[in-house]
Amino acid sequence: MAPDCEVLFLHVPKFSNYYKPLDEFMNITYAPMGVFALADLLEREGRRVRILHAGLEWILDHGFSIIEYIGAHGGIKIVFMPLFWHYQSYDVVSVARKIKARFPHIRVYLGGFTASYFAEQLVGEFDFIDGVVKGCAEEPVKVLCEKILDRPAQPGDIDFSDVPNLVLPERLKRVRAGGDSAAKTGCYVTSQQSFDGLRFANLALLENFVHYVKWFSFPLAYSKNLSPAENLKLNNMGLTMFPVEVGRGCSTSCAWCAGSAPNQRRMNHGPLVLWRAPGKVADTISEALAFGYKTFAVCFDPEPAKQQYYLELFEIIRRRKIKCGLYFECYALPGAGFIESFKKTFELERSVVAISPECGDEAVRRGNKGFYFSNEEFFKTLGALESNGLKTDVFFTMGVPHENIKTLFKTKELISRIHRDYRNIGRMMTWGIQTEPGSPMFENPSDHSIITDRKSFSDFYRIHSGLHADTYSALGYSVADYFLDKKTYSPAEFSEKIMRIKCRHFCFLRNDCASHNMPFAGRLTCGLRAVKFKLRGFGAARYYGSKRAEFS
């Protein structure tokens, strides 16, 4: 990193979780896609900017210290920290506190989906946070840099009132006196022209990007007590996978999703769906290929009935003779034209089409999922994917609204049928889903017959600060009469019961994590992993008997 770097984008994953087959692990290993675009935007404005991934640096050097790093590379005046996923809540705020305590002259700003949702609470409760960029960030970060870097002044002399989408502690104090809302001040929405002008693959701005490319893929967990080579073998699909920005927004609502349409509008104030020009997406793919990526992940399918966009994108990729794989997550079911074009466009040994029925019971699916399809339609699509030689991942949930213990086992029946009848299935996974801020479940829990222990940012911060907030098993809610026993369970009790059922009936763990096991073999795999960790001196007893690990 250049010693005169002015602006640092700092990605902080959730540093400490425990899950039996992973032992202690980091979660959220990918930085948000927008971080690369914002850093590149500022560099093109003439700013001296770098990106630092705290988790990656720890893997390379377990003694790594963010504070020592900043101190050794002077000149930083602004630190932007994405708080996109709620799992990061404690770690991001904790690191922000440490930076501000050691370097009070450095401005520390948060952004991203979770930060945006809780912007007013963040600046109201944590006085070391200088502000939160709420929603679209391209113009706000540019204006902040102009004010802080181009106009030398005493800290108190800078007027931030005209920075769009910026929620400030000072502004909140003034606005509260006037009775208005700071969240509505200076709204900025990314235009189509601005969106198409962003570049999402300037990996050179990331410190140690070579290791980022090599080590981080799906799934998003990194076992801290395994070596990089062991993680690549056991916790990596074996694909160098780059998440490519195709668009923003959504046109529907799923019960558990923070990215549902109403929350998207609340956060970003713009159109429900904004697509990048297909040629620009193809440009990003070509740029990322130059950094060593071979497969690209697209998790954006907000208008599945309109597949013309992807047909056009695939045609451009073929015309440019771009050789790569694609991991595509469908929000509903892919049509015949999509499947045929996908097959013609991508290297199939590096490619996967993922579908999420979520539930085996069709009524439960209809009650939760924005884009509904029947089991008959689903099986027809699986057959089409298999006949075209396309590997398919299938994802399920459990413990969700409108479901009960009886309808849950329709999911088990569906999984058994898929495993028996289709040979193209890679991963087939069943997870509980944590409460997400801004999701319909979070906004209106009574409408979904749930109770939750997460109502504010402080709740997420507290839960993720301890040793019992595992990414996979602490759901944060309880569904009324789920077990048909007329009992009311706390969120913690409900989570424990759901996870016991998951272990017994839905375990999918396989050492080749691009594939799946059925429950008995999955439990054996899990148990053997746990024994190996214990023989190395790790395991649950050591983790829960130790102080929670943090970034320094």
Summary of the structure (lengths in Angstrom):
residues: 552
radius of gyration: 23.1
end to end distance: 19.0
largest distance: 69.5
contacts: 1858
relative contact order: 0.11
helix: 44%
strand: 16%
